[in-house]
């Protein structure tokens, strides 16, 4: 699970103008993992992208990286 947190943090930090303000928190249950990504308000548009394309791509990469966990992984962007 630490790999997922690190992967999400690295992806988001590469996209935004303020990489120091990128934070990832994790909530895990028996069946799922919820990763919450927090970025600076000015960087929110960069993480979401036009029509949500970048957010969808981030979720796809994390879903692929989580295939070995056997749990459902959700990425929330705040």
C-alpha positions in Angstrom: 0.0 0.0 0.0 2.9 2.4 0.6 3.8 1.9 -3.0 0.4 3.2 -4.1 0.7 6.3 -1.9 4.2 7.0 -3.2 3.1 6.4 -6.8 0.1 8.8 -6.5 2.3 11.4 -4.7 5.0 11.2 -7.4 2.5 11.5 -10.2 0.7 14.5 -8.7 3.9 16.3 -7.7 5.2 16.0 -11.3 2.0 17.7 -12.6 1.5 20.7 -10.2 3.3 24.0 -9.7 3.5 23.5 -5.9 4.8 20.0 -5.3 5.4 20.7 -1.6 1.7 21.0 -1.0 0.8 17.6 -2.4 -0.5 15.2 0.3 -1.9 11.7 0.1 -3.8 10.1 2.9 -5.0 6.5 3.0 -8.0 4.7 4.5 -8.0 1.0 4.3 -10.8 -1.5 5.0 -11.0 -5.3 4.5 -12.3 -4.8 0.9 -11.0 -1.5 -0.3 -8.4 1.2 -0.1 -9.3 4.9 -0.5 -6.5 7.2 -1.4 -7.2 10.9 -0.9 -5.1 13.4 -2.9 -4.9 17.0 -1.7 -3.2 19.7 -3.7 -3.1 23.5 -3.5 -6.3 25.2 -4.7 -4.4 26.8 -7.6 -3.2 23.4 -8.8 -6.6 21.7 -8.8 -7.2 22.4 -12.5 -3.9 20.8 -13.4 -4.7 17.6 -11.6 -8.3 17.4 -12.9 -7.5 18.4 -16.5 -9.9 19.3 -19.3 -13.1 17.3 -18.8 -11.4 15.2 -16.1 -9.0 13.5 -18.5 -5.9 13.8 -16.2 -7.9 12.7 -13.2 -9.1 9.7 -15.1 -5.6 8.8 -16.3 -4.3 9.0 -12.7 -7.1 6.7 -11.5 -6.3 4.3 -14.3 -2.6 4.1 -13.4 -3.3 3.6 -9.7 -5.9 0.9 -10.5 -3.3 -0.9 -12.6 -0.7 -0.5 -9.9 -3.1 -1.9 -7.3 -3.9 -5.1 -9.2 -1.7 -7.2 -6.9 -3.4 -6.0 -3.7 -6.7 -7.8 -4.5 -8.6 -4.8 -3.1 -10.7 -2.1 -4.8 -8.8 1.1 -4.9 -10.5 4.5 -5.1 -8.7 7.9 -5.7 -10.5 11.0 -4.3 -9.1 14.4 -5.3 -9.7 17.2 -2.9 
